[in-house]
């Protein structure tokens, strides 16, 4: 198996907020401890689920600094440093490194739809900005364009670019890149975690994992160790919670709602244009939480 540079189970962490929309620092600490207690060996901060689009640059840096301090070396801290402005992404990368991040997540530049040559230049420029290892984030549904297979293969030659978070839902394209490179592959799609790991991915960067960390840890371990029947059973049992978090309204909304239901944080506040969960979605979430399979606590490797 390819080395897992950022661990094997990571959550794209929400940013807890007080009812007035300010950063809830105590909530940040509680979510960090919850994730570490439920099988995580990495946390992604300032990603989409962290509402990076509506955090100021200063808030994004502060949250990374807080998480790095609370983690205290117990797990990888991967900071989102993506932007559709290369100069801003470079600034973010350098600030996140100074704030204590141990890795960077760099998303495809969104909205302006650069050509693949532009992606090559963008990712290389950001990767050159620090000494931290970089995970590329391929999510055409949000960015508007994909990182093409040839581009990923070319980027694999950069010494700082070590991994890909794949939310493209093209399993064969993932296989092509894994066959041609040493990039560590992470499923960026909760529903495809088993499929990705079965064909060579090293782990998952999830959202449903806010509520089902132990279960996804058990799923990944079973898949990596060849316990097929166990992995398939867990994957099927996780359908309700995956649907409730990822296929109702929006991941950050439902992940915060789940953390409130679990007693981890007090408020499910999100910033506009996001809005809190509806009663119908909350009912679905509560039903799904009640179906979570019981698993033995799995040690983090």
C-alpha positions in Angstrom: 0.0 0.0 0.0 1.2 3.5 -0.8 2.2 5.5 2.3 -0.6 7.6 3.8 1.1 11.0 4.3 -1.8 12.5 6.2 -3.2 9.4 7.9 -6.1 7.2 6.7 -9.2 8.7 8.3 -9.6 12.5 8.1 -12.6 14.7 8.5 -13.1 18.0 6.7 -14.0 19.7 9.9 -16.8 22.1 10.4 -16.1 25.5 12.0 -18.3 25.8 15.1 -20.0 29.2 15.5 -21.9 31.0 18.2 -25.5 32.1 17.5 -24.3 35.5 16.2 -22.0 33.8 13.7 -18.6 34.3 15.5 -16.0 31.6 15.7 -16.8 29.4 18.7 -13.4 28.6 20.1 -14.6 26.3 22.8 -16.6 24.5 20.1 -13.5 24.1 18.0 -11.8 22.4 20.9 -14.7 20.1 21.5 -14.9 19.0 17.9 -11.2 18.3 17.7 -11.4 16.1 20.9 -14.4 14.3 19.5 -12.7 13.6 16.2 -9.5 12.4 17.9 -11.6 10.1 20.2 -13.4 8.5 17.2 -10.6 7.1 15.2 -9.2 10.1 13.3 -5.5 10.4 12.6 -5.9 13.6 10.6 -8.2 16.7 10.4 -8.7 19.0 7.5 -9.3 22.6 8.5 -10.6 25.5 6.4 -12.1 23.3 3.7 -15.5 23.6 2.1 -17.2 22.0 5.1 -15.4 24.4 7.3 -17.3 27.2 5.5 -14.0 28.6 4.1 -16.0 30.5 1.5 -17.5 32.8 4.2 -14.6 33.0 6.6 -12.3 35.9 6.3 -8.7 35.2 5.6 -7.9 36.1 9.2 -10.6 33.8 10.6 -9.3 30.9 8.4 -5.8 31.3 9.7 -7.1 31.6 13.3 -9.1 28.4 13.1 -6.0 26.5 11.8 -3.9 27.9 14.6 -6.6 26.9 17.1 -6.9 23.4 15.7 -3.1 22.9 15.5 -2.8 24.0 19.2 -5.6 21.7 20.4 -4.3 18.7 18.4 -0.9 19.2 19.9 0.8 16.7 17.5 -1.7 13.9 18.0 -2.8 14.0 14.4 -2.1 15.6 11.0 -3.6 19.1 10.5 -4.2 19.7 6.9 -5.1 23.3 6.1 -7.2 24.4 3.1 -5.2 26.8 1.1 -7.2 26.9 -2.0 -8.3 30.0 -4.0 -9.1 30.9 -7.6 -6.4 33.6 -7.2 -2.9 32.0 -7.2 -1.4 34.9 -5.3 -4.0 34.6 -2.6 -3.5 30.8 -2.4 0.3 31.3 -2.0 -0.5 33.8 0.8 -2.8 31.3 2.5 -0.3 28.5 2.2 2.4 30.5 3.9 0.1 31.7 6.6 -1.2 28.2 7.2 2.3 26.8 7.5 3.1 29.5 10.1 -0.1 28.7 12.0 1.0 25.1 12.5 -0.5 23.1 9.7 1.4 19.9 8.8 0.0 19.7 5.3 -2.0 21.7 2.7 -5.2 20.9 0.8 -5.3 22.9 -2.4 -8.5 22.8 -4.4 -8.8 23.3 -8.1 -9.2 27.0 -8.9 -13.0 27.6 -9.1 -15.2 29.8 -11.2 -12.6 31.2 -13.6 -12.1 27.8 -15.4 -8.4 28.0 -16.3 -7.0 25.6 -18.9 -5.0 22.6 -17.8 -1.8 24.5 -18.4 -3.1 27.1 -15.9 -3.8 24.3 -13.4 -0.2 23.1 -13.7 1.2 26.5 -13.1 -1.2 27.2 -10.2 -0.6 24.0 -8.3 3.2 24.2 -8.8 3.3 27.8 -7.6 1.4 27.1 -4.5 3.4 23.9 -3.8 6.6 25.9 -4.1 5.5 28.4 -1.5 6.2 26.2 1.5 7.9 23.0 2.5 4.6 21.4 3.5 3.3 18.3 1.7 0.3 19.1 -0.6 -2.9 17.2 -1.3 -4.6 18.3 -4.5 -8.4 18.5 -4.3 -10.2 17.5 -7.5 -13.9 18.4 -7.2 -15.3 19.5 -10.6 -18.8 19.7 -9.2 -17.8 22.8 -7.2 -14.8 24.0 -9.2 -16.4 23.8 -12.6 -13.5 21.9 -14.1 -11.6 18.7 -13.4 -7.9 18.0 -13.0 -7.4 15.8 -16.0 -5.5 12.5 -15.7 -2.5 13.7 -17.7 -2.3 16.8 -15.5 -2.3 14.8 -12.3 0.4 12.5 -13.6 2.5 15.5 -14.5 1.9 17.2 -11.2 3.0 14.0 -9.4 6.6 14.9 -10.3 6.6 17.8 -8.0 8.3 16.8 -4.7 5.7 18.6 -2.5 2.6 17.2 -4.2 2.1 13.9 -2.6 -1.7 13.2 -2.6 -5.1 13.7 -4.1 -8.5 14.1 -2.5 -10.8 12.7 -5.2 -14.3 14.0 -5.4 -14.7 13.4 -9.1 -16.5 10.1 -8.9 -14.5 8.6 -11.8 -13.1 5.4 -10.4 -11.3 4.4 -13.6 -9.6 7.8 -13.9 -8.4 7.3 -10.3 -7.0 3.9 -11.2 -5.2 5.4 -14.2 -3.4 7.9 -12.0 -2.6 5.5 -9.2 -1.2 3.0 -11.7 1.1 5.7 -13.2 2.2 7.6 -10.0 3.0 7.3 -6.4 0.4 9.8 -5.3 -1.5 8.8 -2.2 -5.2 8.6 -3.0 -7.9 9.8 -0.6 -11.6 9.3 -1.3 -13.3 12.7 -1.1 -16.7 11.2 -1.5 -18.1 9.4 1.6 -20.3 7.1 -0.5 -17.3 5.9 -2.5 -14.9 5.3 0.3 -15.0 1.5 0.1 -14.8 1.6 -3.7 -11.7 3.9 -3.6 -9.9 2.0 -0.9 -10.6 -1.3 -2.7 -8.8 -0.1 -5.7 -5.8 1.4 -4.0 -6.8 4.6 -2.0 -5.1 5.0 1.4 -8.1 6.4 3.1 -11.0 8.9 3.3 -11.4 12.6 3.9 -15.0 12.6 4.9 -17.9 14.7 6.2 -20.2 12.0 7.5 -17.3 11.0 9.6 -18.2 13.8 12.0 -20.9 11.5 13.2 -19.6 8.0 12.2 -15.8 8.2 12.7 -15.4 4.9 14.4 -17.6 3.1 11.8 -15.6 4.6 8.9 -12.4 3.8 10.6 -13.5 0.1 10.9 -14.6 0.1 7.3 -11.3 1.4 6.1 -9.3 -1.0 8.2 -11.4 -3.9 7.0 -10.9 -2.9 3.4 -7.2 -2.4 3.8 -6.7 -5.7 5.5 -8.7 -7.7 3.0 -11.7 -8.5 5.2 -14.1 -8.0 2.3 -17.4 -9.2 3.9 -16.9 -7.0 6.9 -16.1 -4.0 4.8 -19.2 -4.5 2.6 -21.5 -5.0 5.5 -20.3 -1.8 7.2 -20.6 0.1 3.9 -24.2 -1.0 3.5 -25.0 -0.1 7.2 -23.6 3.4 6.7 -26.1 4.2 3.8 -28.7 5.9 6.1 -26.2 8.3 7.8 -24.4 9.0 4.5 -27.7 9.9 2.9 -28.8 12.0 5.9 -25.6 14.1 5.9 -24.6 14.3 2.3 -27.9 14.0 0.3 -30.4 16.2 2.1 -29.3 19.8 2.1 -25.6 20.4 2.4 -22.7 18.8 4.2 -21.7 21.5 6.6 -25.3 22.1 7.6 -26.0 18.5 8.4 -22.6 17.8 10.0 -23.2 20.6 12.4 -26.7 19.4 13.1 -25.3 15.9 13.8 -22.7 17.3 16.2 -25.5 19.1 18.1 -27.5 15.9 18.2 -24.4 14.0 19.6 -23.9 16.7 22.3 -20.5 17.7 20.9 -21.4 21.4 20.2 -24.2 23.6 21.3 -25.2 25.4 18.2 -25.6 24.4 14.5 -25.1 28.0 13.3 -24.0 28.4 9.7 -23.3 31.6 7.8 -25.5 32.8 4.9 -26.0 31.7 2.2 -26.1 28.4 4.2 -29.1 28.0 6.5 -29.7 25.6 9.4 -31.4 22.2 8.8 -35.1 21.9 8.4 -37.2 19.8 10.8 -37.7 17.2 8.1 -34.0 16.8 7.5 -33.4 16.7 11.3 -35.8 13.8 11.6 -34.0 11.9 8.9 -30.7 12.6 10.6 -31.9 11.4 14.0 -33.3 8.2 12.4 -29.9 7.6 10.7 -27.9 8.2 13.9 -30.0 5.6 15.6 -29.0 3.0 12.9 -25.3 3.5 13.3 -23.6 0.1 13.7 -21.8 -0.6 16.9 -18.1 -1.2 16.3 -15.3 -1.9 18.7 -13.0 1.0 19.2 -10.3 0.7 16.5 -6.8 1.9 17.4 -5.4 4.6 15.2 -2.3 3.3 13.3 
